[in-house]
């Protein structure tokens, strides 16, 4: 198992442990009270975290991982160019 997979396995176990620990303590059946809305939101967030880590462990092919990494790098470069342009405009220069 690669180091990334170990990390996602650890995060999956942590998210599931949080669910096991918290579900009996959360108020989920009290109508639309603040406690039940919080409990529902917290449960959904924990399930999303567990699902995302499970997907990273079993559902992501190597080709898909490389494509996502390429997209992340392209977005990062676009973000950096935007910051550089904003800095140039602040200094009174314009770049195209």
C-alpha positions in Angstrom: 0.0 0.0 0.0 1.4 3.4 -1.0 1.9 6.2 1.6 -1.1 8.1 0.2 -3.3 5.0 0.6 -2.2 4.6 4.2 -3.1 8.2 4.9 -6.5 7.8 3.4 -7.0 4.5 5.3 -6.2 6.3 8.5 -8.6 9.2 7.7 -11.3 6.7 6.9 -10.9 4.9 10.2 -10.9 8.2 12.0 -14.1 9.4 10.3 -15.8 6.1 11.1 -14.6 6.2 14.7 -16.0 9.7 15.1 -19.3 8.5 13.7 -19.4 5.5 16.0 -18.6 7.7 19.0 -20.9 10.6 18.2 -24.0 9.1 16.7 -25.5 7.8 20.0 -24.9 11.2 21.6 -26.4 13.4 18.8 -30.0 14.5 18.9 -31.4 13.5 15.5 -35.1 13.0 16.2 -36.1 16.3 17.8 -37.8 17.9 14.8 -36.2 21.0 13.4 -34.5 22.1 16.6 -31.0 23.5 16.6 -29.6 20.3 18.1 -31.1 18.1 15.5 -30.0 20.3 12.6 -26.5 20.3 14.0 -26.6 16.6 14.5 -27.8 16.0 10.9 -25.2 18.4 9.4 -22.4 16.8 11.5 -23.4 13.3 10.4 -23.6 14.3 6.7 -20.1 15.9 6.9 -18.6 12.9 8.6 -20.2 10.5 6.1 -18.8 12.7 3.2 -15.3 12.6 4.7 -15.5 8.8 5.1 -16.9 8.4 1.6 -14.2 10.6 0.0 -11.5 8.6 1.7 -13.1 5.3 0.8 -13.3 6.5 -2.9 -9.6 7.4 -2.7 -8.8 3.9 -1.5 -10.8 1.8 -3.9 -12.4 3.9 -6.6 -9.7 5.9 -8.1 -7.6 4.4 -11.0 -4.1 5.5 -11.6 -5.1 7.2 -14.9 -7.9 9.1 -13.1 -5.4 10.2 -10.3 -3.0 11.5 -12.9 -5.7 13.5 -14.7 -6.9 15.0 -11.5 -3.4 16.0 -10.5 -2.9 17.6 -13.9 -6.1 19.6 -13.4 -5.0 20.7 -9.9 -1.7 21.9 -11.3 -3.4 23.8 -14.1 -5.8 25.5 -11.6 -2.8 26.4 -9.4 -1.0 28.0 -12.3 -4.1 30.0 -13.3 -4.6 31.2 -9.7 -0.9 32.3 -9.5 -1.2 34.2 -12.8 -4.3 36.0 -11.4 -2.4 37.0 -8.3 0.5 38.2 -10.4 -1.8 40.3 -12.6 -3.6 41.8 -9.6 -0.2 42.8 -8.1 0.8 44.4 -11.4 -2.4 46.4 -11.6 -1.9 47.6 -8.0 1.6 48.7 -8.9 0.2 50.7 -11.9 1.4 48.3 -14.6 -0.9 46.3 -16.8 0.0 42.9 -18.2 -1.8 40.8 -20.7 
